[in-house]
Amino acid sequence: MAKDKDLQFIRIFDFNLIPRALIEQIEGSSYKPEKIYEFAVDIGTDPFTMLYCLADKDHKIRGFFWGTLNPINESLNIHMYSIEKEYQKGKTFSKKFKEFIDKISEKSNITVYFLSSEPEAKIFERIGAKKSKFTLMEYRSEAQVERKEE
């Protein structure tokens, strides 16, 4: 049985340390694991990147979180967040994640933004996140749309 209380966030600087399965289980993600691993070191060493693994007491990676600090508008944009299925049960992890995000946002006085599909947004609502006043827009040229349909 998983022990949520044994989990701790540890900052890392190389995406190669993140198990592929944790990336692949994120439903609806537009991030391709191949591209992430291709740029793994560059992503991790960017000074604005916040890459944390969630490790158990034996230092086995059970989850991760990747975000980017934006010093211009004083925000943290969370790109990916994943945890092994056995740790998703219960509310302990949500509480731990909230405490971690609170610590970051209070220390730096920043706003945290999450990009999430509707079903996964419930996870963030549980920790007190609210829908933003901003709307995410997406644009693709006609050529891109045609290539995607092929």
Contacts in CASP RR format, 6 or more apart in sequence:
PFRMAT RR
TARGET T0000
AUTHOR 0000-0000-0000
METHOD contacts of the structure
MODEL  1
MAKDKDLQFIRIFDFNLIPRALIEQIEGSSYKPEKIYEFAVDIGTDPFTM
LYCLADKDHKIRGFFWGTLNPINESLNIHMYSIEKEYQKGKTFSKKFKEF
IDKISEKSNITVYFLSSEPEAKIFERIGAKKSKFTLMEYRSEAQVERKEE
2 62 0 8 1.000
2 84 0 8 1.000
2 86 0 8 1.000
2 87 0 8 1.000
2 89 0 8 1.000
3 56 0 8 1.000
3 57 0 8 1.000
4 87 0 8 1.000
4 90 0 8 1.000
4 92 0 8 1.000
4 93 0 8 1.000
4 96 0 8 1.000
5 92 0 8 1.000
6 56 0 8 1.000
6 57 0 8 1.000
7 54 0 8 1.000
7 55 0 8 1.000
7 56 0 8 1.000
7 62 0 8 1.000
7 87 0 8 1.000
7 93 0 8 1.000
7 96 0 8 1.000
8 54 0 8 1.000
8 55 0 8 1.000
9 52 0 8 1.000
9 53 0 8 1.000
9 54 0 8 1.000
9 65 0 8 1.000
9 100 0 8 1.000
10 52 0 8 1.000
10 53 0 8 1.000
10 54 0 8 1.000
10 55 0 8 1.000
11 50 0 8 1.000
11 51 0 8 1.000
11 52 0 8 1.000
12 18 0 8 1.000
12 44 0 8 1.000
12 51 0 8 1.000
12 52 0 8 1.000
12 53 0 8 1.000
13 41 0 8 1.000
13 44 0 8 1.000
13 45 0 8 1.000
13 51 0 8 1.000
14 40 0 8 1.000
14 41 0 8 1.000
14 44 0 8 1.000
14 45 0 8 1.000
15 36 0 8 1.000
15 37 0 8 1.000
15 39 0 8 1.000
15 40 0 8 1.000
15 41 0 8 1.000
15 43 0 8 1.000
15 44 0 8 1.000
15 51 0 8 1.000
15 66 0 8 1.000
16 37 0 8 1.000
16 40 0 8 1.000
16 41 0 8 1.000
17 53 0 8 1.000
17 61 0 8 1.000
18 53 0 8 1.000
18 61 0 8 1.000
18 63 0 8 1.000
18 64 0 8 1.000
19 61 0 8 1.000
20 33 0 8 1.000
20 37 0 8 1.000
22 61 0 8 1.000
22 63 0 8 1.000
22 64 0 8 1.000
22 82 0 8 1.000
22 83 0 8 1.000
22 84 0 8 1.000
23 29 0 8 1.000
23 31 0 8 1.000
23 33 0 8 1.000
23 36 0 8 1.000
23 80 0 8 1.000
23 82 0 8 1.000
24 33 0 8 1.000
25 82 0 8 1.000
25 85 0 8 1.000
26 80 0 8 1.000
26 81 0 8 1.000
26 82 0 8 1.000
27 117 0 8 1.000
27 119 0 8 1.000
27 120 0 8 1.000
28 117 0 8 1.000
29 80 0 8 1.000
31 79 0 8 1.000
31 80 0 8 1.000
36 43 0 8 1.000
43 49 0 8 1.000
43 51 0 8 1.000
43 66 0 8 1.000
44 51 0 8 1.000
46 68 0 8 1.000
48 68 0 8 1.000
48 69 0 8 1.000
48 70 0 8 1.000
48 71 0 8 1.000
49 66 0 8 1.000
49 67 0 8 1.000
49 68 0 8 1.000
49 69 0 8 1.000
50 65 0 8 1.000
50 66 0 8 1.000
50 67 0 8 1.000
50 68 0 8 1.000
50 69 0 8 1.000
50 76 0 8 1.000
50 104 0 8 1.000
51 64 0 8 1.000
51 65 0 8 1.000
51 66 0 8 1.000
51 67 0 8 1.000
52 64 0 8 1.000
52 65 0 8 1.000
52 66 0 8 1.000
52 100 0 8 1.000
53 61 0 8 1.000
53 63 0 8 1.000
53 64 0 8 1.000
54 61 0 8 1.000
54 62 0 8 1.000
54 63 0 8 1.000
54 64 0 8 1.000
54 65 0 8 1.000
54 83 0 8 1.000
54 87 0 8 1.000
55 61 0 8 1.000
55 62 0 8 1.000
56 62 0 8 1.000
62 83 0 8 1.000
62 84 0 8 1.000
62 87 0 8 1.000
63 82 0 8 1.000
63 83 0 8 1.000
63 84 0 8 1.000
63 87 0 8 1.000
64 80 0 8 1.000
64 81 0 8 1.000
64 82 0 8 1.000
65 78 0 8 1.000
65 80 0 8 1.000
65 81 0 8 1.000
65 97 0 8 1.000
65 100 0 8 1.000
66 78 0 8 1.000
66 79 0 8 1.000
66 80 0 8 1.000
66 81 0 8 1.000
67 76 0 8 1.000
67 77 0 8 1.000
67 78 0 8 1.000
67 79 0 8 1.000
67 80 0 8 1.000
68 76 0 8 1.000
68 77 0 8 1.000
68 79 0 8 1.000
69 75 0 8 1.000
69 76 0 8 1.000
69 108 0 8 1.000
69 110 0 8 1.000
70 76 0 8 1.000
70 77 0 8 1.000
73 111 0 8 1.000
74 108 0 8 1.000
74 109 0 8 1.000
74 110 0 8 1.000
74 111 0 8 1.000
75 110 0 8 1.000
75 111 0 8 1.000
75 112 0 8 1.000
75 113 0 8 1.000
76 104 0 8 1.000
76 105 0 8 1.000
76 108 0 8 1.000
76 110 0 8 1.000
76 111 0 8 1.000
76 112 0 8 1.000
76 113 0 8 1.000
77 113 0 8 1.000
77 115 0 8 1.000
78 112 0 8 1.000
78 113 0 8 1.000
78 114 0 8 1.000
78 115 0 8 1.000
79 115 0 8 1.000
81 97 0 8 1.000
81 114 0 8 1.000
83 93 0 8 1.000
87 93 0 8 1.000
91 126 0 8 1.000
94 123 0 8 1.000
94 126 0 8 1.000
94 127 0 8 1.000
95 127 0 8 1.000
97 127 0 8 1.000
98 127 0 8 1.000
98 128 0 8 1.000
101 112 0 8 1.000
101 127 0 8 1.000
104 110 0 8 1.000
104 112 0 8 1.000
105 111 0 8 1.000
105 112 0 8 1.000
112 129 0 8 1.000
113 132 0 8 1.000
114 121 0 8 1.000
114 124 0 8 1.000
114 129 0 8 1.000
115 136 0 8 1.000
116 123 0 8 1.000
116 124 0 8 1.000
121 129 0 8 1.000
121 131 0 8 1.000
140 148 0 8 1.000
END
